[in-house]
Amino acid sequence: MIIPEEIPVILKDLPVHVHGFVCMGSDYNPCIVINSRMTVEQQKKTYQHELDHILSGQFDDDDYVEYGA
């Protein structure tokens, strides 16, 4: 079971068109990467968006890729 409070969040300078993404950590669990160039409000929205992907099981789908969300 995935517990949101245990998912690492990484703030990183990313290209402006990339808000965030989910990746696999070294422990094979998901982590969320968020663009540090965005406002705090945008970062919160991106966090929730990426968390929704994890909780809906899309993180486990190797074929799932989202562009321009």
C-alpha positions as semicolon CSV with decimal commas, in nm:
position;residue;x (nm);y (nm);z (nm)
1;M;0,000;0,000;0,000
2;I;0,132;0,341;-0,096
3;I;0,121;0,606;0,176
4;P;0,145;0,960;0,029
5;E;0,346;1,091;0,325
6;E;0,617;0,835;0,248
7;I;0,662;0,933;-0,118
8;P;0,979;1,140;-0,160
9;V;0,940;1,475;-0,334
10;I;1,234;1,629;-0,519
11;L;1,240;1,994;-0,629
12;K;1,458;2,038;-0,936
13;D;1,519;2,304;-1,199
14;L;1,346;2,162;-1,506
15;P;1,262;2,310;-1,845
16;V;0,969;2,550;-1,810
17;H;0,738;2,323;-2,010
18;V;0,790;2,035;-1,762
19;H;0,584;2,075;-1,445
20;G;0,675;1,743;-1,289
21;F;0,685;1,369;-1,323
22;V;0,690;1,043;-1,131
23;C;1,002;0,827;-1,131
24;M;1,119;0,511;-0,961
25;G;1,354;0,557;-0,669
26;S;1,651;0,335;-0,595
27;D;1,424;0,133;-0,364
28;Y;1,183;0,068;-0,658
29;N;0,918;0,290;-0,501
30;P;0,778;0,602;-0,667
31;C;0,910;0,950;-0,609
32;I;0,772;1,279;-0,738
33;V;0,992;1,535;-0,912
34;I;0,854;1,891;-0,927
35;N;0,988;2,189;-1,117
36;S;1,138;2,432;-0,864
37;R;1,091;2,722;-1,107
38;M;0,714;2,721;-1,057
39;T;0,523;2,911;-0,791
40;V;0,435;2,730;-0,469
41;E;0,071;2,715;-0,585
42;Q;0,175;2,552;-0,915
43;Q;0,399;2,310;-0,726
44;K;0,107;2,205;-0,503
45;K;-0,114;2,142;-0,807
46;T;0,161;1,944;-0,977
47;Y;0,221;1,739;-0,662
48;Q;-0,149;1,646;-0,645
49;H;-0,155;1,565;-1,017
50;E;0,146;1,333;-0,991
51;L;0,017;1,176;-0,670
52;D;-0,310;1,097;-0,849
53;H;-0,111;0,907;-1,112
54;I;0,056;0,698;-0,842
55;L;-0,263;0,628;-0,647
56;S;-0,457;0,535;-0,963
57;G;-0,195;0,273;-1,053
58;Q;-0,063;0,452;-1,362
59;F;0,284;0,450;-1,210
60;D;0,288;0,071;-1,245
61;D;0,187;0,090;-1,615
62;D;0,510;0,077;-1,816
63;D;0,326;0,194;-2,129
64;Y;0,172;0,507;-1,977
65;V;0,321;0,840;-2,087
66;E;0,150;1,177;-2,055
67;Y;0,239;1,480;-2,261
68;G;0,124;1,836;-2,202
69;A;-0,102;1,780;-1,903
